[in-house]
């Protein structure tokens, strides 16, 4: 499950990068919920894993958190958040 959270974080970060291009900012409406679910999965994976093998899960938490944060900032800059 830790590898799944890392892959989910990478996909969320790639979606965030694509959504930063002009005229593609509306992709954040899809990427933010995707990254939020990935953040929840990553937190559960880290909470249920052993102490020594948490690196991939923590990376997933960071990547999904950054994707949510920057997605919200991008939507606010573009006027997409009411």
C-alpha positions as CSV (number, residue, x, y, z in Angstrom):
1,X,0.0,0.0,0.0
2,X,3.0,2.3,0.5
3,X,4.0,1.9,-3.1
4,X,0.4,2.7,-4.2
5,X,0.5,5.9,-2.2
6,X,3.8,6.9,-3.8
7,X,2.5,6.2,-7.3
8,X,-0.7,8.1,-6.5
9,X,1.4,11.1,-5.3
10,X,3.4,11.0,-8.5
11,X,0.3,11.0,-10.6
12,X,-1.2,13.8,-8.6
13,X,2.0,15.9,-9.0
14,X,1.9,15.2,-12.8
15,X,-1.7,16.3,-12.9
16,X,-0.8,19.5,-11.0
17,X,2.0,20.3,-13.4
18,X,-0.3,19.8,-16.4
19,X,-2.9,22.0,-14.8
20,X,-0.4,24.9,-14.5
21,X,-0.4,25.3,-18.2
22,X,-2.5,28.2,-19.5
23,X,-6.1,27.1,-20.5
24,X,-5.7,23.8,-18.6
25,X,-6.3,25.2,-15.1
26,X,-9.8,23.6,-15.0
27,X,-8.1,20.2,-14.7
28,X,-7.5,21.2,-11.1
29,X,-11.2,20.4,-10.5
30,X,-10.3,16.8,-11.2
31,X,-6.8,16.8,-9.7
32,X,-7.7,18.2,-6.3
33,X,-10.2,15.4,-5.3
34,X,-7.8,12.8,-6.9
35,X,-4.9,14.1,-4.7
36,X,-7.1,14.4,-1.6
37,X,-8.1,10.7,-1.9
38,X,-4.4,9.9,-2.5
39,X,-3.6,11.9,0.7
40,X,-6.1,9.9,2.7
41,X,-4.7,6.6,1.3
42,X,-1.2,7.7,2.0
43,X,-2.0,8.6,5.6
44,X,-3.7,5.2,6.1
45,X,-0.7,3.4,4.6
46,X,1.8,5.2,6.8
47,X,-0.4,4.6,9.9
48,X,-0.7,0.9,9.3
49,X,2.9,0.2,8.1
50,X,5.9,-0.8,10.1
51,X,8.3,1.8,11.5
52,X,11.2,1.1,9.1
53,X,9.4,1.1,5.7
54,X,7.5,4.5,5.7
55,X,9.6,6.4,3.2
56,X,7.3,5.8,0.2
57,X,4.2,6.6,2.2
58,X,5.6,9.9,3.5
59,X,6.6,10.8,0.0
60,X,3.1,10.1,-1.1
61,X,1.7,12.3,1.6
62,X,4.0,15.2,0.6
63,X,3.3,14.9,-3.1
64,X,-0.5,14.7,-2.6
65,X,-0.4,17.5,-0.1
66,X,1.6,19.8,-2.5
67,X,-0.8,18.9,-5.3
68,X,-3.8,19.9,-3.3
69,X,-2.2,23.1,-2.0
70,X,-0.9,24.3,-5.4
71,X,-4.2,23.2,-7.1
72,X,-6.2,25.4,-4.7
73,X,-3.8,28.3,-5.2
74,X,-4.0,27.9,-9.0
75,X,-7.8,27.9,-8.9
76,X,-7.8,31.0,-6.7
77,X,-5.4,32.8,-9.0
78,X,-7.6,31.9,-12.0
79,X,-10.8,32.8,-10.4
80,X,-12.0,29.2,-10.3
81,X,-12.8,29.2,-6.6
82,X,-16.0,31.1,-5.6
